[in-house]
Amino acid sequence: PGLSYTWIFNNNTLYVQDDSRRFVSQETGNLYIAKVEPSDVGTYTCVVTNSKAEQSVQGPPTPLTLRSDGVMGEYEPKIEVRFPETTYAAKGSSVKLECFALGK
């Protein structure tokens, strides 16, 4: 509780936003990018924030490059789900469950 994950792109203070191609798991901190485009090439840095301690820590920069040989990595199709065994919610509140597909 109290941890959140964000990613910085090319050392800019502009954070990577979740959209139709990008997803940041608030469970693991992983950044997923679907259909990588040339504009995605650059350096990504993960920032973990502890809201209770009011502190943030940056991880090491991670470069993303495009392969020039056109070969894709091998990813078997699968659905990535990390639901808790039981999820409680108050009537009228919102619950966010992370589920997305991986594959080639």
Order of alpha helices (4+ residues) and beta strands (2+ residues): beta-beta-beta-beta-beta-beta-beta-beta
